[in-house]
């Protein structure tokens, strides 16, 4: 008798058909005209939708079970606060009495469409301008804390993701010990960096503030995708704007801070956290891919993940980070 094999359960997003998207919008009084364009997003599903007799809108369907409703509404409230302070962000639209909507097991929000181009981060004026707006975000972010969104810290971005990777069978057996050893050394290095930085204010952040989440127009930048907004140190929203060799990063940080300090004071002790936060992001990113490997979009988009070469490179990458975390921080 042949053994019965159980088919894997379909991923929740498999039910998000074009008809489902249009029906969801119809449920809140928006009549789509059938034009539907999938936008570049893996964590959520995001579409530009044509609207009858009106401009197209952007609708985001949140990944099931990632955030609670309360956490999503905190994101929406934060961007509404920023928009009220005339900071260029894209808040969720309030429709039929709310910004978060439910349809057939999905949660979604609707946004106005804002175009733009990638910022020229090699231009000192662009970096200074961006620094000013990040500071304005932080000025609002420091007024009160998030209550329902987890912080960005060593536990949430380091210890827990490492434990997940090592217990769920993603790391090849012949590399498991090497990864465990270097990950432990890396997290020890992160803790030393935090000790050198000392106590720092924690505030509401964009959380994923890299060039891809800044759209540029002739009027300047506007910031999109606050999906990863968390509590953390201000430097988290600055270091991802840096690239290149050390001397180039020093110049870039100087340009950013020239704008940032127009609105917010910057504590230079935060520079001890740059490589620590980079290390945490690298660990968290591997776990992020692993947690979503049952989503068919991920193997298609990241075919190099979970190969022998991938994990060999991660071991080498963390070794480099261990060394970098013991070097003096970038001067400011």
C-alpha positions in Angstrom: 0.0 0.0 0.0 1.4 3.4 -1.0 2.0 5.8 1.8 -0.3 8.9 1.7 1.6 12.2 1.6 0.0 15.3 2.9 0.0 18.3 0.5 1.4 21.5 2.1 -1.4 23.9 3.0 -1.7 26.7 0.4 -0.2 30.0 1.4 -2.8 32.6 2.6 -1.8 34.9 -0.3 -2.9 32.3 -2.8 -6.5 33.4 -2.2 -5.6 37.1 -3.0 -6.8 37.0 -6.7 -7.3 40.1 -8.8 -11.1 39.7 -8.2 -10.5 39.5 -4.4 -8.5 42.8 -4.6 -11.2 44.6 -6.5 -14.0 43.1 -4.3 -12.1 44.3 -1.2 -12.0 47.8 -2.5 -15.6 47.6 -3.5 -16.4 46.7 0.1 -15.3 50.1 1.2 -16.9 52.0 -1.6 -14.1 52.2 -4.1 -14.9 51.1 -7.6 -11.9 49.7 -9.5 -11.8 49.9 -13.3 -10.0 46.6 -13.7 -6.4 48.0 -14.1 -4.2 46.3 -11.5 -0.5 46.6 -11.3 1.5 44.6 -8.7 4.2 46.8 -7.1 7.5 45.6 -5.8 6.8 44.3 -2.3 7.5 40.9 -0.8 6.6 41.3 2.9 3.0 42.5 1.9 1.1 42.5 -1.3 0.8 46.0 -2.8 -1.1 47.0 -5.9 -1.7 50.1 -7.9 -5.4 50.0 -8.8 -7.2 52.1 -11.3 -10.3 53.7 -9.9 -13.4 54.6 -12.1 -13.5 58.4 -12.8 -10.6 59.1 -10.4 -6.9 58.8 -10.0 -5.3 55.4 -9.3 -4.8 54.4 -5.7 -2.3 52.1 -3.9 -3.7 49.3 -1.8 -1.6 47.2 0.7 -2.7 43.8 1.9 -0.8 43.1 5.1 0.9 39.8 5.6 -1.4 37.6 7.7 -0.4 37.1 11.3 2.6 39.4 11.2 1.2 42.4 13.1 -1.8 42.8 15.3 -4.5 45.2 14.3 -3.3 47.5 17.1 0.3 47.5 15.8 -0.9 48.3 12.3 -3.1 51.1 13.6 0.0 52.5 15.5 1.8 52.7 12.2 -1.1 54.6 10.6 -1.4 56.9 13.6 2.3 57.7 13.4 2.2 58.6 9.7 -0.9 60.7 10.4 1.0 62.6 13.1 3.9 63.2 10.6 1.6 64.4 7.9 0.0 66.8 10.3 3.4 68.2 11.0 3.9 68.8 7.3 6.5 66.0 7.0 6.4 64.4 3.5 5.0 60.9 4.2 2.2 58.9 2.7 -0.4 58.1 5.4 -3.2 55.6 4.9 -6.5 57.1 3.8 -9.4 57.2 6.3 -12.3 55.6 4.5 -15.7 54.6 6.0 -14.5 55.7 9.4 -11.1 54.0 9.6 -7.7 53.3 7.9 -7.5 49.5 8.4 -10.1 47.4 6.6 -10.9 43.6 6.6 -12.1 41.5 3.8 -12.2 37.6 3.5 -9.5 37.2 6.1 -7.2 39.9 4.7 -6.4 43.2 6.3 -5.7 46.1 4.0 -5.2 49.9 3.7 -5.4 52.3 0.9 -3.0 55.1 0.0 -2.8 57.9 -2.5 -0.3 57.2 -5.3 3.0 59.2 -5.0 5.6 58.9 -7.7 9.2 59.8 -7.5 12.7 58.7 -8.3 15.5 57.2 -6.3 17.5 59.8 -4.4 21.0 60.7 -5.5 22.7 59.7 -2.3 26.1 60.7 -3.7 25.0 64.3 -3.7 25.8 66.2 -0.4 22.8 68.4 -0.8 20.5 65.4 -1.1 22.0 63.9 2.0 21.6 67.1 4.0 18.0 67.6 2.8 17.2 64.0 3.7 18.9 64.4 7.1 16.6 67.4 7.9 13.5 65.4 7.2 14.7 62.4 9.2 15.2 64.7 12.1 11.7 66.1 11.8 10.4 62.5 11.8 12.4 61.9 15.0 11.1 65.0 16.6 7.6 63.7 16.3 8.7 60.1 17.0 10.1 61.2 20.4 6.9 62.6 21.7 5.4 59.3 22.8 6.3 55.6 22.5 4.8 52.7 20.5 2.8 50.5 22.8 2.0 47.6 20.4 5.1 47.3 18.2 8.2 45.5 19.3 11.5 47.4 19.8 14.5 47.0 17.6 17.0 45.5 20.0 19.5 42.7 20.5 16.8 40.2 21.5 14.3 40.9 18.6 16.9 41.3 15.8 19.7 39.1 17.1 19.1 36.4 19.8 15.6 35.3 18.7 16.4 35.2 14.9 19.6 33.2 15.6 17.7 30.7 17.7 15.1 30.4 15.0 17.7 29.7 12.3 19.5 27.1 14.4 16.5 25.2 15.5 14.4 25.1 12.3 16.9 23.2 10.1 17.8 25.9 7.6 21.6 25.8 8.2 23.4 22.9 6.5 24.6 20.3 9.1 28.3 20.8 8.2 28.0 24.6 8.8 25.7 24.6 11.8 28.5 24.6 14.4 30.5 27.3 12.5 27.4 29.5 12.2 26.5 29.0 15.9 30.0 30.0 16.9 30.3 33.1 14.8 26.8 34.2 15.6 27.5 34.0 19.3 30.7 36.0 18.8 28.8 38.5 16.7 26.1 39.0 19.3 28.8 39.4 22.0 30.3 42.1 19.8 26.9 43.8 19.5 26.6 43.8 23.3 30.0 45.4 23.6 28.9 48.1 21.2 25.8 48.8 23.1 27.8 49.0 26.3 30.2 51.6 24.8 27.2 53.6 23.5 25.6 53.6 26.9 22.0 54.6 27.6 20.4 56.3 24.7 16.9 57.7 24.1 14.5 55.3 22.3 12.0 56.8 19.9 9.6 55.9 17.2 11.5 55.3 14.0 10.8 54.7 10.3 12.9 51.5 11.0 13.8 50.7 7.4 15.1 54.0 6.2 17.2 53.2 3.2 17.2 54.8 -0.3 14.6 52.5 -1.6 12.0 53.9 0.8 12.7 57.5 -0.1 11.2 58.8 -3.3 12.6 62.1 -4.7 10.8 64.8 -6.7 11.7 68.3 -7.6 10.1 69.3 -4.2 12.4 67.1 -2.3 12.0 63.7 -0.6 9.0 61.9 0.7 9.2 58.8 2.9 7.2 55.6 2.2 6.7 52.2 3.8 6.5 52.6 7.6 5.7 48.9 7.9 8.9 48.3 9.9 8.4 51.2 12.3 9.7 50.3 15.8 11.2 51.9 18.9 14.9 52.2 18.7 17.9 54.6 18.7 17.9 57.5 16.2 21.0 56.2 14.4 18.9 53.3 13.0 17.3 55.7 10.5 20.7 57.2 9.5 23.2 54.5 9.0 21.4 52.8 6.1 22.0 55.9 4.0 25.8 55.2 4.2 27.7 53.3 1.6 31.2 52.8 0.3 34.6 52.8 2.1 35.1 54.3 5.5 36.3 57.7 4.3 33.2 58.0 2.0 30.9 57.1 4.9 32.5 59.7 7.1 31.7 62.4 4.4 28.2 61.0 4.0 27.4 61.1 7.7 28.8 64.6 7.9 26.4 65.7 5.2 23.4 63.9 6.8 24.1 65.4 10.2 24.5 68.9 8.7 20.8 68.7 8.0 19.7 66.5 10.9 21.1 68.8 13.6 19.0 71.7 12.2 16.1 70.0 14.0 17.4 67.4 16.5 20.5 67.1 18.7 22.6 64.1 17.7 24.6 62.2 20.5 27.9 61.0 18.9 27.9 58.0 21.2 25.3 56.6 18.8 28.1 56.0 16.3 29.2 53.0 18.4 26.0 51.3 17.2 26.4 51.6 13.4 28.2 48.2 12.9 26.2 46.6 15.7 22.9 47.5 14.0 24.3 46.4 10.6 25.2 43.0 12.2 21.7 42.7 13.7 20.1 43.5 10.4 22.2 40.8 8.6 21.1 38.2 11.1 17.5 39.3 11.1 17.4 39.3 7.2 18.4 35.6 7.1 15.7 34.8 9.5 13.2 36.9 7.6 13.8 34.9 4.5 13.6 31.6 6.4 10.3 32.5 8.0 8.7 33.3 4.7 10.1 30.4 2.7 6.6 28.8 2.4 5.5 31.9 0.5 5.9 31.0 -3.2 7.0 34.5 -4.0 10.2 34.0 -1.9 11.9 31.0 -3.6 11.1 32.7 -6.9 12.6 36.0 -5.9 15.5 34.7 -3.7 16.7 31.5 -5.4 20.2 31.8 -3.8 18.8 31.6 -0.3 19.4 28.5 1.8 22.1 27.1 -0.5 25.4 25.9 0.8 27.1 28.9 -0.7 24.6 31.3 0.9 25.4 30.0 4.5 29.2 29.9 3.8 28.9 33.6 2.8 26.9 34.4 6.0 29.7 32.9 8.2 32.3 35.0 6.4 30.1 38.1 6.6 29.6 37.7 10.3 33.4 37.2 10.8 34.0 40.5 9.1 31.3 42.2 11.3 33.0 40.9 14.4 36.2 42.6 13.4 34.5 45.8 12.3 32.6 46.1 15.6 35.9 46.3 17.5 37.2 49.1 15.3 36.8 52.8 16.4 33.4 54.2 15.3 33.1 56.7 12.4 34.1 60.1 13.6 31.5 62.9 13.6 
